[in-house]
Amino acid sequence: GIVSSLNFDYRFSPALTARIGASFLLLGGGFVTSLSYLTHKQSSHHLELGFSLGSFSIASIFGGEAKETFIPGLIFGYRYQPLKGGFLFKASLTPFVLVKEEIYTYIEYGVGVREEKKLRYDFQMWAGLSLGFCF
């Protein structure tokens, strides 16, 4: 989640984990889901590799309608999760892509005004820390 979130992470096999969470922002919020692969099944220390998809609704600072956006991302990180339960710690790099629709207006001689919609992709690199408790 962006800035702060509350998550439920379920490890349904020694190497696979799924997560669902709610993200809280000052001007909105959303939901995040992820699926990750964990290395070193018999250890408490893991390399975590995965992907995520977030759905966020963010209101404008200046009023107006909230905008809904989907954000696909990747997860590259370290996870400390004891085999018998206890304190959980994660540190991850979380690159993601923001997809924006932009409208360009052209004036063509003899035709008039023409609008064209194009998608723009902004790649952003973020990082995350997670603290929790596992059973």
C-alpha positions in Angstrom: 0.0 0.0 0.0 1.0 3.6 -0.5 2.3 5.4 2.7 0.4 3.2 5.2 -1.6 0.0 5.0 -3.0 -2.9 7.0 -2.5 -6.3 5.5 -3.4 -10.0 5.9 -0.6 -12.2 4.4 -1.4 -16.0 4.1 1.4 -18.5 3.4 -0.5 -21.3 1.6 2.7 -23.3 0.9 6.3 -23.2 2.1 7.2 -21.1 -1.0 4.0 -19.1 -1.9 2.3 -16.3 -0.1 -0.8 -14.2 -1.0 -1.6 -10.8 0.6 -4.6 -8.6 0.6 -4.6 -5.2 2.3 -6.2 -1.8 2.7 -4.2 1.4 2.1 -4.9 4.6 3.9 -4.0 8.0 2.5 -4.9 11.6 3.6 -7.0 12.1 0.5 -8.2 8.6 -0.3 -7.4 4.9 0.0 -7.6 1.6 -1.7 -6.9 -2.1 -1.8 -3.8 -4.1 -2.6 -3.3 -7.7 -3.5 -0.1 -9.6 -4.1 1.3 -13.0 -4.8 4.9 -13.8 -3.9 7.4 -16.6 -4.1 9.8 -17.2 -1.2 13.2 -18.9 -1.4 14.8 -21.1 1.3 11.8 -23.0 2.5 13.5 -24.5 5.6 14.9 -21.2 6.8 13.5 -18.1 8.5 15.3 -15.8 6.0 13.9 -15.5 2.5 14.3 -13.7 -0.7 10.8 -12.6 -1.7 9.9 -12.1 -5.4 6.3 -11.2 -6.4 3.8 -9.0 -8.1 1.0 -6.8 -6.9 -2.0 -5.0 -8.1 -3.5 -2.0 -6.3 -6.8 -0.2 -6.7 -6.7 3.3 -5.3 -9.2 6.1 -5.2 -7.6 9.5 -4.7 -9.4 12.8 -4.3 -8.1 16.1 -5.6 -6.7 18.5 -3.1 -8.7 21.2 -4.9 -12.0 19.4 -4.8 -13.8 17.5 -7.6 -14.3 13.8 -8.0 -12.0 11.1 -6.7 -10.1 9.3 -9.4 -9.8 5.5 -9.5 -6.6 4.1 -10.7 -5.1 0.6 -10.9 -1.4 0.2 -10.2 0.5 -2.9 -11.1 3.8 -3.5 -9.4 6.7 -5.9 -8.5 8.2 -7.0 -5.2 11.9 -7.6 -4.6 12.8 -8.0 -1.0 14.0 -9.7 2.1 11.6 -11.4 4.5 12.4 -12.7 8.0 9.6 -15.1 9.1 10.4 -17.6 11.8 9.4 -21.2 11.0 7.4 -21.6 14.3 5.8 -18.1 14.3 6.7 -14.9 15.9 7.9 -11.4 14.8 7.9 -10.9 11.0 10.0 -8.3 9.2 10.1 -7.4 5.5 12.1 -4.8 3.5 11.3 -4.5 -0.2 11.9 -2.6 -3.4 8.5 -2.1 -5.0 8.7 -0.6 -8.5 5.4 0.1 -10.1 3.8 1.6 -13.2 1.3 4.5 -13.2 -0.8 4.5 -16.4 -2.2 7.9 -17.2 -4.6 8.8 -20.1 -3.8 12.1 -21.7 -5.9 14.0 -24.2 -4.1 16.0 -26.9 -6.0 18.6 -28.9 -5.0 19.3 -32.5 -6.3 22.0 -34.9 -6.2 20.7 -38.5 -6.6 23.1 -41.4 -9.9 22.3 -43.2 -10.9 19.6 -40.6 -11.3 21.5 -37.4 -10.4 20.5 -33.9 -9.4 16.9 -33.3 -8.8 15.2 -29.9 -6.5 12.2 -29.5 -6.2 10.1 -26.3 -2.8 8.5 -25.5 -1.6 6.4 -22.6 1.5 7.5 -20.8 3.4 5.1 -18.5 5.4 6.5 -15.6 7.7 4.0 -13.9 8.4 4.7 -10.2 10.7 3.0 -7.7 9.4 2.8 -4.1 10.5 0.9 -1.1 8.6 -0.7 1.8 9.0 -1.9 5.3 6.6 -4.3 7.0 6.4 -5.3 10.6 4.0 -8.0 11.9 3.4 -11.2 13.8 2.9 -14.6 12.3 1.5 -17.8 13.7 
